Each structure stands twice: as structure tokens, then as C-alpha cells.
Amino acid sequence: MTSSDATVRQDTRISEFGMADGLNGLAEVRAWTRTTLSGLPADTIADVVMVVDELSSNALRHARAPYLVRLRRSGDSLRVEVEDGASATPARPGPPTGTGGHGLTLVALSTTAWGQTARPDGKTVWAEFELGTADD
């Protein structure tokens, strides 16, 4: 499931995927996300995969390597983090066009919160989900 440029580290609370550059990296990170979240409701997995895909494709399109995708689960919450190596290119919704500009709006509508954190060697764009309980 991973390319030669990708690495995977997983423990009980945090899973990380070093995404390869290019479209192949997006397919791999989507598959990894589905596998990592198996056991959650299908609609929750679909929402998280959509957000991971959007944040990852934005990193590939507007930033530079290295790319790291992280799923951080704590109780009933899940935080998606996508790191890239370009702190000078902040993530922000663009004006909608026929070919784009809707992705971060979808992220905002699908999550409880999203934002970004600058790092000396890049930035982390993150989004949070409330997973609820089996009784919800």
C-alpha cells in the first residue's frame, strides 16, 4: 500500500503516513486512511477520507515536500494533520470557480474545527472530528 517514498508508523493513538509526491501519493493516503479507521461507521470514514484527500491534495498542489499525514485519535475525537514543507503558503479558502476553490469550505462544513500551525520548517493544516459514541 505504500510507495518506496512513503513510511508508516502506527501506535494506539497516533498513526502517521509519509506521503509520496504526486497523484499516486493521494491514492495511497486514501487507502491508508480507510484501513486505519476501519471499525468506524462508513459515513464517518468517508468524511475523514474526503478531508484527508483535500488537505493532502492542497499540500501537493500548493506546498512542497516533505508531506506527512497524521491521524490522532483521543477518546471520541479525531484530529487529521497534514504537514508540508512550505510555511510561506498559508491554507485559505479561495474564491470558488468551475475548477476549484470549494475544498476548504467542504472541510469546514465536515469538521468541528480546522486551522493551521506554522512551523520553522513548514506548516501543519489540521481538522477535527467528533466521533461520538456507539449510542449516538
Beta strands, then each sheet from edge to edge (+ up, - down):
strand 1: 8-10
strand 2: 14-19
strand 3: 67-74
strand 4: 77-84
strand 5: 113-119
strand 6: 122-130
sheet 1: 1+ 2- 3+ 4- 6+ 5-
end
